[in-house]
Each structure stands twice: as C-alpha cells, then as structure tokens.
Amino acid sequence: MGLLTTTIGAYPKPDYVELPDWFNDPEGPDTGNPTESWDKALNALGPQAAQIIARGVHEAVTDQVEAGIDIPTDGEIPRENYIHYHCRHIAGIDFQRLTEKSLRGGAYSARLPTITGPVSARDHFLTRDWRVAQGCTERSVKITMPGPMTISDTTADAYYDDPKKLGADLADSLNFEVLALAELGCLHIQIDEPLFARKVDEALEYGIENLERAFDNCPEHVVRTVHMCCGYPDRLDNPNYPKAPKESYLRLADAIDASSIMAVSIEDAHRHNDLSLLERFKNTNVILGVVSIAQSAVEEVDQIRERLQQALKHIDAERLIAAPDCGLGLLGRERALKKLRNMCAAAKSIG
C-alpha cells in the first residue's frame, strides 16, 4: 500500500557515459558550441555508443526500481540537457547559427541555437529511448520532454516574433512525439515547463493552451503530466540560488486544474509551500517534491513521512505521489540512491 512514487527526469550519468551534461556545466545550457561538443562526445564513444548509452539507461532504471520507485524515468541518460536534445530533432532550429542570449534574469548569458524558420518535428526519437528504458523493467517507464515555453526560452527566436505562434508550432512538434509514444504503449508522458513558474502571465495567456496542444488526441489511458519547477541550482548547498516567485503555484493552480492535465509536479522540499495549495487541485493528481535535489543532506524517513502526512490533510492519498523536487543529476549516484530509498520507505509506510 502507501503512496505511489516517481522521479522527475534526470539521474546521475555513469562515468562511462561520457556525454556533455547539464550538470557538468552548472552555468546551464552549453555556452560554447553545443553541436561541436555533442558530436565530439558521440564520436569519442565510437561505434559502441548506442550500447554504452543503453547500459547507462539500464543502470539508471534499475537503481530507481530497486530503490522502490513505482514510475521510473530513463534518467535522461542519452541527453546532454533535456531541452537541446529534443531541439536537435526539430526542423527550423539551427545549431550552427548561435545567438548570445541573457538567461535566468540576467544571471548569465549563453550562445543558443537559433530559430531561423518554421519549426516542425523532423523524426521520431523518444520512441527509441522509451523502448530501451522500458526493456529494463516491468514497471511503466515515464518519458519526459521540454515544453513549448521552455524550448522558446532556451533558444533564440529570429523568425517568429510571436511567442504564442512559436509555442503553438513547437507544441505540434511535441505532439508528433507524444502520439507515437502513446501508440507504442508508453503510459506516462511528462512535459516540463519550469517557465510557467517564472512567467505566470504568459503561461496563463497562452502557455497552458499550448501545453494542451502538445497533448492533443493523447489517449485517455495515458497520464498527461506537467512538471513545474521553480529554478535549478548552480551547485549543491547554495540556499540562495534564484527561484521563481513563491506565489506562482497559487496563481497557476486553478488553470492547471481546469485543463486536461492529469498530474502536476511541484517542488516542496527546497522551499515549503502552504500546503492548502493542494486543495486547489480538485481533479489533478499532485506529484509533490519531498526530497531536495539541491542539498547534499539526505532527508530522514521520518522527516519525509511527516511532510507527506501534512500534505494528506489537504489531498486524498490516491491523488498524491511522492517524488524528488526535480532531476537528481547534481547529487551523484550514491546520494541520489539514499534519498530515493528514504523517500520510498516514507511513502510506502503511510497506510
């Protein structure tokens, strides 16, 4: 019994998967030439690249399952970062033409791929990733992808000059992949939109509409999930890293609950919410972050259980799912496993 558990996306890459990694570049997206670094890394892995990556995926999925996770991910092991990996499969995004862009409210700048024409899906690729991951376990593996607003923010637009239209076309490209995954049998599809929490007005104006567009015609038995984190840290144990405004979740809750989204993932471990927030989600399941991905200290089972029990005063147990706040890439394998094991023990101890 107890509560269901899941992870959000990234898991620490094994050392032998020598690919560029968001977590090895705490400034965020690649500030050099992302195509050159990616191609160089794949070439270095040689003809066995696919097998090496598949071995890393197997390790990540097995770790999660053995820790007790009910709905694991592929750990995003094949990706340099969860945004640009997807963008390489979208026509209209030019990785040779890089544009300097200020990010995170001016915290740093990066040279980003440039949108130079109409965007559209180029090919299916997450179907391959899902097959590899699903082959590692009998549990249903969740696949993740970046949302339209988040892709827009991590590329440079030199074509549309219309964020709503750009988001709609990006949503259509995502939908191409969503429907293929659903047809194969993937039961959990998560679209990450951290920009919702940072740009609430835009999310309410067109972001949620485009999110639903990305899930258009997705079968009812497939769980449509959105993850809304409040900002990723630049390193562990930096309590003052920039976060989205605390009231963002409250402003977004009603619109998310009125949408076709079936599960919403929110942070709570690094910065506690007023848990009455959960009462705003009358139809939507809540994936609640109960272990921090930015703090090296491992939360004790009793500590996690207490927070989950507090949450259950505001939402029914069948609609509450325990998870980390976000991806686990900064923690390293040993610490990530300890946190997941304690989280699962806490979740399963709740009757």
N, C-alpha and C positions, 0 to 999 in steps of 0.2 A: 504494500500500500504506500502511503506517503504521497508526496508531491512529485510531479514529473520534473525532470532536469534536462537542460540542454546547454550547449555552448553557443557562442555568438558568431565566431568565424575563425580568426587566425589562431594557430597553435605554433609553438616554437619549432622552427625548422631543424631537423637533424643536421649535424655538421657536414655530413656527406652530400647534402643537397645544397651545393654551393651556387645559389642563385642570389641576385640582388634582392634585398629585403627592406621593406619599410622600416623595420625595427633595427636594422643595422645602420640606418640613416635617419636618426631621430629628428632631423630637420623636416621630415615629411617626404613628399614626392622627390624623386631624383632631381637634384639641382644641376647635374651635368647633362649628358645626352642619354636619355633613357633607352633609346634604341641601341646605341653602341654598347652600353653596359649589359643590356639583356642579351643581345646576340653574342657578345664575347663570352658571357657566362654559359650559355647553351652550348656554344662551340667547345668550351673547356670541358663540359661534361661528356662530350663525344657522342658516338653512336649509341651508347647505352643511356642517354639522357632520360628517355621515357621510363626505362626500368628503374633508374635511380630515383626519379621523382615518385614513381608508383610505390617503391619501397618506403619512401618517406611518408607518403599518404597512409600506407598500411600501419606504420608506427603511430602516426597521429590518431587515427581512428581507433586502433587497438588500445592505446593509452586511455582515451576517453571512455571507451566501453568498460575497460577493466576498472576505471575509477568509479563507474556507476552511472554514467551519463546515458539517459534514455534516447535522446535525439542528438547524435554527434554530427559534426561537420567534417569536411575533408581537411580541416586545418588550414585551408588556403595555401597548402604546401607548394602547389605549382606556380604561385603568383609572386611577382616582385612587390606589388601592392594591389589591393583589391580593386582599385579604380583603373589604373593604366593597363592592367592585364586584360580587363574587359574591353577597354578602348581600342586595343590592337585589332579587335575583331569588328570594329565599326567603321564603315566607309565614311569618308568626309573628315576624319580626324588624322591630321598629318603629323607623324612623329619625326619627320625630317625638318619641318619648319617649327622651331621652338620660339616661344614668346615669353619674355620675362613678365611675371605677374606677382603682385603682392598677395600674400595669403595670411590667414589667421589674424585678421585685423591689423595687418602690417607687421606682424611678429617676425616674418621672414619673407623672402621672395624666392621664386623658383622659375626655371625655364621649363615651360609646359608645352605639350603637344597643342597644335593649333587647329581649330575647326575652320576648314577652308571651303567647305561645300555642304550640300545636303547630307545629313547623317542617316545611315541605314545599316541594318545588320549585314555583315559580309558572309558569315558562315556560322554553323553550329560548333561549339567547342566545350561548353559546360556539360553537355551531354556526355562527352568522353570523360571529363573529370568525375562526373557523378557515377558513371559506370565503374570506374576504378575504385572509388571510395565505397560504393555500395557492395562491391565484391568482397570487402573486408569484414563485413558484419551482417547479421540477420536483422539488426535494428535499422529503422528507417533513417537514412542519412539526409541531413538538410543541406541544400546548396544555397550559397549566398551570392549576391551581385550588388553593385553600386546602383543607387537610384538616379533618376534624371537630374535633380538639382545638384546632387553631389558630383556627378560627372561634369556638369556645367561649371562648377566651381573649381575643378581641378584640371581644366583645360582652358585654353584661351579662344574666345569666340571672335573670328574675323569674317564671319559670313552672315549670321542671322540678325544680330542686333535686336533680338526679340526673345527674351528668356522663356516666355511661355511657349512659343512655337518651337524653339530649340528643345525644350523639355518634352514637348509632345512627340517630336520626331525621335528623340532618344528613348522615350517610353515605348514607341513602336518597335525599336530595335531590341529592347529588353523583352518585349512581349514575344518576339520571334523565338527567343531562347526559353522563356517561361513555358510556352505551349509545347515545345519539343521535350522539355524535361518532364512535364506532366504526362505526355504521351508515353514516355519510356517507363513511367511508374514512380517518379520522384514525388513523395507525399508532403514534403516541407520545402517551401521556397521562400527565402528571406531577401528582401530588398533593403539595403542600408541607406538611410537618409539622415546622417548627422546634421546636414544643413537645415533640416526642419527646425531644430532647436536653436540654431543661430540666426535664422532668417524666418521668423514665425509669420510675419505679414505675407511674405512671398509664398510660404508653404500653404497658408490659408487661401491665398488668392488663386494659385494655380498648381502648387506642388502636390497636394493631395489628389487633385484631379488627375495629374499626370502619373502619379503612383498607381492609381486605379486603372489608368490606361495601360500601364505596364502589365497588369494582371488581367486584362480584358479577356473574357472567354476561358479563363482558367477554370478547370472542373471544380465543382463544389467540394469534392473529397480531398483536394489539395489544400493544405493550410497556407494561407497567404499571410506572411509575417512582414512587419516593418521594424527595423531597428533604428532607434533614435538616441545615439549617444550625445553627450554634451561637450565632447572635445577630448582628443587623445593627448596623453602627456608626452613630453620630450624625453623623459627618463623616469626611472623609478624614484620614489620617495621625494618628489618635488610637489609639496602640497599646494603651491601657488600657481600651478600651470593654468593657463586660460581656460575657462569653462563658459558654456552658453549660460544665459540668464536663468536663474533658478525657477522663475515663473513660466518658462517656456512650455513645460509639460502641461501645466494647467491651461494655458491658452490653446494648446493643440488637442487636448483630450476629447472634447465634445465632437470635434470634426472627425477625428480618427474613429471614434466610436460609431459615428453615423455613416462611416464609409464601409466598403466591402472587406476591409482588412480584418482578419480573424484573430491575429495575435500581435501585440505591440511590445517591443523590448525596450525597457528604460533602465537607466542607471539608478542605483540607490546606495551602493556600498561606499563609493568615494565621497559622496555628498548626499546625505539623507534627505528624502522628500518628506513633506507632510503626507502621511500615508492615506489621509482622506482622499487624496488624488485618485486612489484606486476605485473609489466609489463612482467616479465619473465614467468609468468603463463598464457600462451595464451589459454590453453584448460581447465585448472584445476580451479575449484572454490576455493576461499580463505576464510577460516574461520579466521577472524582477531581478536586477543585478544585486547579488548579495555577497559577492567577493570582489575585492578591488583588483584591478589589473595594473594599478599604478603604485601600489605599496608592496614592499617586499615582505612585510609581516604577514604570516599566514593566519587567517581568521580561525578561531577555535570553533569546534562543532556547536557548542552551547551558544556562542555568540551569534552564529548564523541561524540556529534554530529559533532563538529569541526574536530576531528580526522577522523571520517568516511567520512566527506566531502573531506578532504585531500586525503584519500585513493581513492575516486571515481575519482580523476584526473588521476588515473593510472589503473583502472579496471572498467568494466561495473557493474552497480548496480545488475544485475541479477546473477552475479558471486561473489558477496561479501556478506558474512554472518558475523554478529556481534556475539561475544562470549567473555567470560572471557579468560584470558591468559591460565588457566589450571583449575584444580579442586578447589572447594571452601571450602574444609574441614577445613582450618585454621581460616576461618573468623567468624564462628558461624552463627547461623540461621538468627538472626536479621540483621547483617551487610551484609550477603550474599544476603538477600532479597532486601535490599536497593540498593545494587549495580546492581542486576538484573533488578529491576524496572526502575532505571535510564537508564540502557543500553537499555532496550526495548523501553522506551519512546524516546530516542535519535534515535534509529534505525527506529522506525515507523514514526518519524517526517520528515524523508527525502523523498521528493517526486520525 
